[in-house]
């Protein structure tokens, strides 16, 4: 049987140190030994130092059954432990191996059971740990802020563990770390407030901290112990991610040596499945602690992570409450619905307080209202234009405008901004000035790992190194962003109400002007249709008398002139009467009732009988439907259409008028309107060019001169107004020399079954 060690000897360089395979070092720390068992209880892995703890070498153990080496009682205890409900990463197995007492931690690595044995510790320590933990829980309830709690945990952890220094290490978004709380010996230089670059804890190390939440280094100067295995597979290895004894990266060991540290305990602080921070315990000589103390220290970390959300909420609660109160006060203002109300809003101090801004500007209708520390107007317009050009959402916030918009002219009082669109080109922007901050790094973060003649190692200097950060404002907190968004939404609604109010006022003024105009038109109409009729009657009476006298002398040359005057007066009276009819038609749809169009047709024909007989016309009419309309208006419409057909009859043939109609309701869609009945008047008259199908319905529109065809030019316009007043429609089709057809459409009645 061949045996080999699995020590990972891959060379680590400056280019690949962040990918160092720290989970498979192939070696452990020497304060315990390790065994790896297959599923059939064969010892497949064993550390070289097992002989230091028991009378057995790794060569004697490898390849043999666990029972054959340690006896059936030990195997039974181990079997029951593995298959019990005991939380194995909390309570180690206490067991005798070859007459020596050990505390064994067990975990599964792929298909291998990994046993890590350490000599059993004194049980008396457990009672002390319990007492200290109870005392800590009592004190914990008296803290309010997260920082106070972390300070208490640092102090409590140092009391329980006895380490020289305990730090609560908190990460930012980029995993740069800050010593957030600390407890240390009075003779030691404090690290509180120092920052450490993210390279101090590379990605693979952070992943291991998430998987295995405790790491112990008993003696920084330890000699790593290799792990041996049976050489029966190519590239055989053992994943020690969950191991307690796992040997540490030589780069990290050197890092600790540079700090003068002799032993460490590190506990992960996980929050929402992310590495929030660490409890880092340093001792300046070698130090080991019992599993009970390790558990108590781990519990301290649980106290922090369980309280992060609550304590952070408490920390922000007071400021958030002030912001909410400012928002409530400003939104409760009783402001007029007018643009000048913005002059009042911009001066209200709560507008800045609701998101703790230094300045604010509102742009509305190309006018800028400002308060506090703001950029110049051209910078405001430029910034808003860049935001809109890049099609950023209606909301945008930044603490470093220069990074996002380097083309924007820099301004010493403009580093942070919250932008909200108010519709169109209108917007509101809150501003914060540049906040120059000083970060104290534990050594230059740009030189975290160096290489010299002695090889690769982390930086040697841990002297405080200050970095000045410019060009950015303080961070906008969530409650500040929420308050700004709520006010922007409220302001947007208020601006819409201002616009609606202005439109309403404009329409009100237009309505007043329209009413006055209509009143004047009614007066003019009254004069036109009543007062002017009397002079016309007198003109007709005088001309009639003069004509009677002149006709006694047939040769009198004035007879022709008097006849023209009489005809003109008659036409004027007819025109005034038609105007009166046209203007009297209003929105009479509400007075509509069911009428029989057959009766309307008969009445219209009777009134036009003389003209029909004179023209020798023939009118064919099929059965007409009942519609919802107004009787006298329908009669006027039928008369006008029939008279129009007779007026424009062809000289080459006798007039024929055909009237057809829909017998039952049928849906007729025309753009946005729906009709249910139609009636069509077709004639064989002179017709018209289809290009005039719309204009023939306009008032005073004539396609022929007065000498050929008399009339006021209002007849068809009157028909259109009648149909519009009923909610219906009218259309015409024509062909020159062939005839014309006019179709009227009636709206649906509520009783129609198709509705």
Buried (B, 14 or more C-beta within 10 A) or exposed (E): EEEEBBBBEEEBEEEEBEEBBBBBBBBBBBBBBBBBBBEEBBBBBBBBBBBEBBEBEBBBBBBBBBBEBBBEEBBEBBBEBBEEEBEBBEBBBBBBBBEEEBBBBBBEBEEBBBBBBBEBBEEEBBEBBEEBBEEBEEEBEEBEEBBBBBBBBBBBBBBBBEBBBBBBBBBEEEBBBBBBBBBBEEEEEEBBEBBBBBBBBBEBBBBBBEEBBBBBBBBBEBEBBBBBBBBEEEEBBBBBBBBBBBBBBBBBBBBBBBBEBBBBBBBBBBBEEEBBBBBBBBBBEBBBBBBBBBBBBBBBBBBBBEBBEEBEEBBBEEEBEBBBEBBEBBBEEEBEBEBEBBEEBBEBEBBBBBBBBBBBBBBBEEEBBBBBBBBBEEBBBBBBEBBBEEEEEBBBBBBBBBEBBEEBEEBEBBBBBBBBBBEEBBBBBBBBBBBEEEBBBBBBBEBBBEEEEEEBBBBBEBEBBEEEEEBBBBEBBEBBBBBBBBBBBEBBEBBEEBBEBEEEEEEEEEEEEEEEEEEEEEEEBEEBBEEBBEEBEEBBEBBEEBBEEBEEEEEBEEBEEBEEBBEBBBBBBBBBBBBBBBBEBEEBBEEBEEBBBBBBBBBBBEBBEEBBEEBEBEBEBEEBBBBBBBBEBBBBBBBBBBBBBBBBBBEEEEBBBBBBBBEEBEEBEEEEEBBBBBBBBBBBBBBBEEEBBEEBBEBEBEBEEEEEBEBBBBBBBBBBBBBBBBBBBBBBBBEEEEBBBBBBBBBBBEEBEEE
